[in-house]
Amino acid sequence: MSEELSTADAQQVEAVGRQVVLPGPLQIALTLGGVSLASSLFLGALAGFGLLWLQPVAMILGILMLSAIGYVAVHTGERPFQAINQHVNPVLGWGWAIASLAASMVWALPQYSLASSVLQQNLMPGTLGPESALGDFNSKLIISAAILVITTAITFTYDSGGWAIKLYELMLKLVVAGIVVCFVVVVGMLTFKGELAWGEIFRGFIPDLTKVYRPAETFNWLLDAVPDGYRDFWVARIVAQQRDVMISAAATAVGINMTFLLPYSMLRRGWEKNSRGRAVFGLSIGMFIPFVLATSCVVIAAATQFQPNEVVEAALLEEGELPELPEDTVLEYQKQRLVHTGFSDAAEVERMDPMILGTRVVPLGRAESLLAAHLQEKNAFDLAKTLRPLAGDVVANWIFGIGVVGMTLLSIMLLMQISGLVICEMLGLPPTGWPRRIGTLAAATGVLGPFLWSGGFWQAVPTSVFGMILLPIAYITFFCMMNSKKLLGDEMPRGGRRVAWNLAMGIAVLAAGSASVYMVWVKTQYYGLAGVGAFLVLVVIVHFACPRKSAESS
């Protein structure tokens, strides 16, 4: 390792102190943010208990790849971005850094939006709500500005060390613990009341990929009541939402920006070769257990609250008052049904005179109205009902609102930290002082979140899909690093260990790559696939065209 790199690492260690802290709490604080909470809530609401397996599997694969980059970091002592560029492939190195920065900037958007939603709907509707004297736009502007000021002030003091660092990390641990305890208590109370079918819950941990193309079984009885001409339309609608939520939930287990954070947090704390086992233990215990416990309880609570209740809703198919749907939502479904049944294309339907359109549309049937109600995007007030068993509606609103605000503030600060780190790395500067502080403001893009979409909590889903599309860049990079003799030298795994590493990492690369390519195809068709192909071709060209340094010469 060069003297320049040693000096830079020493500056990092001096900036944050030499306390040895397991990486798990830092990583789990980023993982269990507002976006992960929203994805888990929608996962339970749409698929019930059937997708409980998804987030644990995604976390296992993520921990495996984090262990790989941690292995490289502690055995080489080199800063990963520079090591990849020098010894592996600069396209992968720059791709990893740019994708991590982009993911942090995009994931900041829903954090601001989630905080704005709960402040406007759960905590301060009279003061900051859409119907308040301030109005919707001004309220969102005040909330976004306040969050930016608070998170920037705290993030800028991170270099000071001492009590600020201890308080910062204590906040992370307390919030994570509070989230886990809160939803565990809810599930415990539901169990005590006999409202949970634990046999069905345990079956939900068995992997089942059919939800990619088939609706959750809990919708079948409603779909059977839909007229034949429209059943396929509702199946497609359910599957489309289900698929996006699945990808979102998997992406939030381990995001590409998390893979950038871990090795640097290990290096700046002075971790070395003998710390490898402790790092894996910290990731396994500090990440996996609280993540799976918390997200599983959120999914269970959401499924209990929002999944179709056949006993109650079967009566509504015959008579009774149906859920009230916004007129624009009903009209949009009617238009989409016209397109789906081949009446006309979407552009023509949109251009059609309202009077003529009114003669073409068919009113939603009772079963369709119930399906539309279940698929309607849920707001912060709706989602707070998951904590209703813990307390009454009013208290649940406050608990949910305060919890979400705390989670989002912490997530925003960590996203800012990652942004500053990435920018300093790309510029070849130590991640300290004003260069880092200015770099953290890249994640200030989040202030636009409340104004870009009206979806509130649903905004977490499309932004997480974007994160999943980028994730394979990191996984492919780590796979190459673990097989690079030039980088690892004698520390490269050999024999059976190498086979085991490659088999496990290969599964992770295949899973992330398949999900990424599938979503690229669904969202962008051939244009996106052309972009993926161009990136891979560039990686291959640079691999053979650019000489790389050996580990011994670095």
Secondary structure in CASP SS format (residue, H / E / C, confidence):
PFRMAT SS
TARGET T0000
AUTHOR 0000-0000-0000
METHOD secondary structure of the structure
MODEL  1
M C 1.00
S C 1.00
E H 1.00
E H 1.00
L H 1.00
S H 1.00
T H 1.00
A H 1.00
D H 1.00
A H 1.00
Q H 1.00
Q H 1.00
V H 1.00
E H 1.00
A H 1.00
V H 1.00
G C 1.00
R C 1.00
Q C 1.00
V C 1.00
V C 1.00
L C 1.00
P H 1.00
G H 1.00
P H 1.00
L H 1.00
Q H 1.00
I H 1.00
A H 1.00
L H 1.00
T H 1.00
L C 1.00
G C 1.00
G H 1.00
V H 1.00
S H 1.00
L H 1.00
A H 1.00
S H 1.00
S H 1.00
L H 1.00
F H 1.00
L H 1.00
G H 1.00
A H 1.00
L H 1.00
A H 1.00
G C 1.00
F C 1.00
G C 1.00
L C 1.00
L C 1.00
W C 1.00
L H 1.00
Q H 1.00
P H 1.00
V H 1.00
A H 1.00
M H 1.00
I H 1.00
L H 1.00
G H 1.00
I H 1.00
L H 1.00
M H 1.00
L H 1.00
S H 1.00
A H 1.00
I H 1.00
G H 1.00
Y H 1.00
V H 1.00
A H 1.00
V H 1.00
H H 1.00
T H 1.00
G C 1.00
E C 1.00
R C 1.00
P H 1.00
F H 1.00
Q H 1.00
A H 1.00
I H 1.00
N H 1.00
Q H 1.00
H H 1.00
V H 1.00
N C 1.00
P H 1.00
V H 1.00
L H 1.00
G H 1.00
W H 1.00
G H 1.00
W H 1.00
A H 1.00
I H 1.00
A H 1.00
S H 1.00
L H 1.00
A H 1.00
A H 1.00
S H 1.00
M H 1.00
V H 1.00
W H 1.00
A H 1.00
L H 1.00
P H 1.00
Q H 1.00
Y H 1.00
S H 1.00
L H 1.00
A H 1.00
S H 1.00
S H 1.00
V H 1.00
L H 1.00
Q H 1.00
Q H 1.00
N H 1.00
L H 1.00
M C 1.00
P H 1.00
G H 1.00
T H 1.00
L H 1.00
G C 1.00
P C 1.00
E C 1.00
S C 1.00
A C 1.00
L C 1.00
G C 1.00
D H 1.00
F H 1.00
N H 1.00
S H 1.00
K H 1.00
L H 1.00
I H 1.00
I H 1.00
S H 1.00
A H 1.00
A H 1.00
I H 1.00
L H 1.00
V H 1.00
I H 1.00
T H 1.00
T H 1.00
A H 1.00
I H 1.00
T H 1.00
F H 1.00
T C 1.00
Y H 1.00
D H 1.00
S H 1.00
G C 1.00
G C 1.00
W H 1.00
A H 1.00
I H 1.00
K H 1.00
L H 1.00
Y H 1.00
E H 1.00
L H 1.00
M H 1.00
L H 1.00
K H 1.00
L H 1.00
V H 1.00
V H 1.00
A H 1.00
G H 1.00
I H 1.00
V H 1.00
V H 1.00
C H 1.00
F H 1.00
V H 1.00
V H 1.00
V H 1.00
V H 1.00
G H 1.00
M H 1.00
L H 1.00
T H 1.00
F H 1.00
K C 1.00
G C 1.00
E C 1.00
L C 1.00
A C 1.00
W H 1.00
G H 1.00
E H 1.00
I H 1.00
F H 1.00
R H 1.00
G C 1.00
F C 1.00
I C 1.00
P C 1.00
D C 1.00
L H 1.00
T H 1.00
K H 1.00
V H 1.00
Y C 1.00
R C 1.00
P C 1.00
A C 1.00
E H 1.00
T H 1.00
F H 1.00
N H 1.00
W H 1.00
L H 1.00
L H 1.00
D C 1.00
A C 1.00
V C 1.00
P C 1.00
D H 1.00
G H 1.00
Y H 1.00
R H 1.00
D H 1.00
F H 1.00
W H 1.00
V H 1.00
A H 1.00
R H 1.00
I H 1.00
V H 1.00
A H 1.00
Q H 1.00
Q H 1.00
R H 1.00
D H 1.00
V H 1.00
M H 1.00
I H 1.00
S H 1.00
A H 1.00
A H 1.00
A H 1.00
T H 1.00
A H 1.00
V C 1.00
G C 1.00
I H 1.00
N H 1.00
M H 1.00
T H 1.00
F H 1.00
L H 1.00
L H 1.00
P H 1.00
Y H 1.00
S H 1.00
M H 1.00
L H 1.00
R H 1.00
R C 1.00
G C 1.00
W C 1.00
E C 1.00
K H 1.00
N H 1.00
S H 1.00
R H 1.00
G H 1.00
R H 1.00
A H 1.00
V H 1.00
F H 1.00
G H 1.00
L H 1.00
S H 1.00
I H 1.00
G H 1.00
M H 1.00
F H 1.00
I H 1.00
P H 1.00
F H 1.00
V H 1.00
L H 1.00
A H 1.00
T H 1.00
S H 1.00
C H 1.00
V H 1.00
V H 1.00
I H 1.00
A H 1.00
A H 1.00
A H 1.00
T H 1.00
Q H 1.00
F H 1.00
Q C 1.00
P C 1.00
N C 1.00
E H 1.00
V H 1.00
V H 1.00
E H 1.00
A H 1.00
A H 1.00
L H 1.00
L C 1.00
E C 1.00
E C 1.00
G C 1.00
E C 1.00
L C 1.00
P C 1.00
E C 1.00
L C 1.00
P C 1.00
E H 1.00
D H 1.00
T H 1.00
V H 1.00
L H 1.00
E H 1.00
Y H 1.00
Q H 1.00
K H 1.00
Q H 1.00
R H 1.00
L H 1.00
V H 1.00
H H 1.00
T C 1.00
G C 1.00
F C 1.00
S C 1.00
D C 1.00
A H 1.00
A H 1.00
E H 1.00
V H 1.00
E H 1.00
R H 1.00
M C 1.00
D C 1.00
P H 1.00
M H 1.00
I H 1.00
L H 1.00
G H 1.00
T H 1.00
R H 1.00
V C 1.00
V C 1.00
P C 1.00
L C 1.00
G C 1.00
R H 1.00
A H 1.00
E H 1.00
S H 1.00
L H 1.00
L H 1.00
A H 1.00
A H 1.00
H H 1.00
L H 1.00
Q C 1.00
E C 1.00
K C 1.00
N C 1.00
A H 1.00
F H 1.00
D H 1.00
L H 1.00
A H 1.00
K H 1.00
T H 1.00
L H 1.00
R H 1.00
P H 1.00
L H 1.00
A C 1.00
G C 1.00
D H 1.00
V H 1.00
V H 1.00
A H 1.00
N H 1.00
W H 1.00
I H 1.00
F H 1.00
G H 1.00
I H 1.00
G H 1.00
V H 1.00
V H 1.00
G H 1.00
M H 1.00
T H 1.00
L H 1.00
L H 1.00
S H 1.00
I H 1.00
M H 1.00
L H 1.00
L H 1.00
M H 1.00
Q H 1.00
I H 1.00
S H 1.00
G H 1.00
L H 1.00
V H 1.00
I H 1.00
C H 1.00
E H 1.00
M H 1.00
L H 1.00
G C 1.00
L C 1.00
P C 1.00
P C 1.00
T C 1.00
G H 1.00
W H 1.00
P H 1.00
R H 1.00
R H 1.00
I H 1.00
G H 1.00
T H 1.00
L H 1.00
A H 1.00
A H 1.00
A H 1.00
T H 1.00
G H 1.00
V H 1.00
L H 1.00
G H 1.00
P H 1.00
F H 1.00
L H 1.00
W C 1.00
S C 1.00
G C 1.00
G H 1.00
F H 1.00
W H 1.00
Q H 1.00
A H 1.00
V H 1.00
P H 1.00
T H 1.00
S H 1.00
V H 1.00
F H 1.00
G H 1.00
M H 1.00
I H 1.00
L H 1.00
L H 1.00
P H 1.00
I H 1.00
A H 1.00
Y H 1.00
I H 1.00
T H 1.00
F H 1.00
F H 1.00
C H 1.00
M H 1.00
M H 1.00
N C 1.00
S C 1.00
K H 1.00
K H 1.00
L H 1.00
L H 1.00
G H 1.00
D H 1.00
E H 1.00
M C 1.00
P C 1.00
R C 1.00
G H 1.00
G H 1.00
R H 1.00
R H 1.00
V H 1.00
A H 1.00
W H 1.00
N H 1.00
L H 1.00
A H 1.00
M H 1.00
G H 1.00
I H 1.00
A H 1.00
V H 1.00
L H 1.00
A H 1.00
A H 1.00
G H 1.00
S H 1.00
A H 1.00
S H 1.00
V H 1.00
Y H 1.00
M H 1.00
V H 1.00
W H 1.00
V H 1.00
K H 1.00
T H 1.00
Q C 1.00
Y H 1.00
Y H 1.00
G H 1.00
L H 1.00
A H 1.00
G H 1.00
V H 1.00
G H 1.00
A H 1.00
F H 1.00
L H 1.00
V H 1.00
L H 1.00
V H 1.00
V H 1.00
I H 1.00
V H 1.00
H H 1.00
F H 1.00
A H 1.00
C C 1.00
P C 1.00
R C 1.00
K C 1.00
S C 1.00
A H 1.00
E H 1.00
S H 1.00
S C 1.00
END
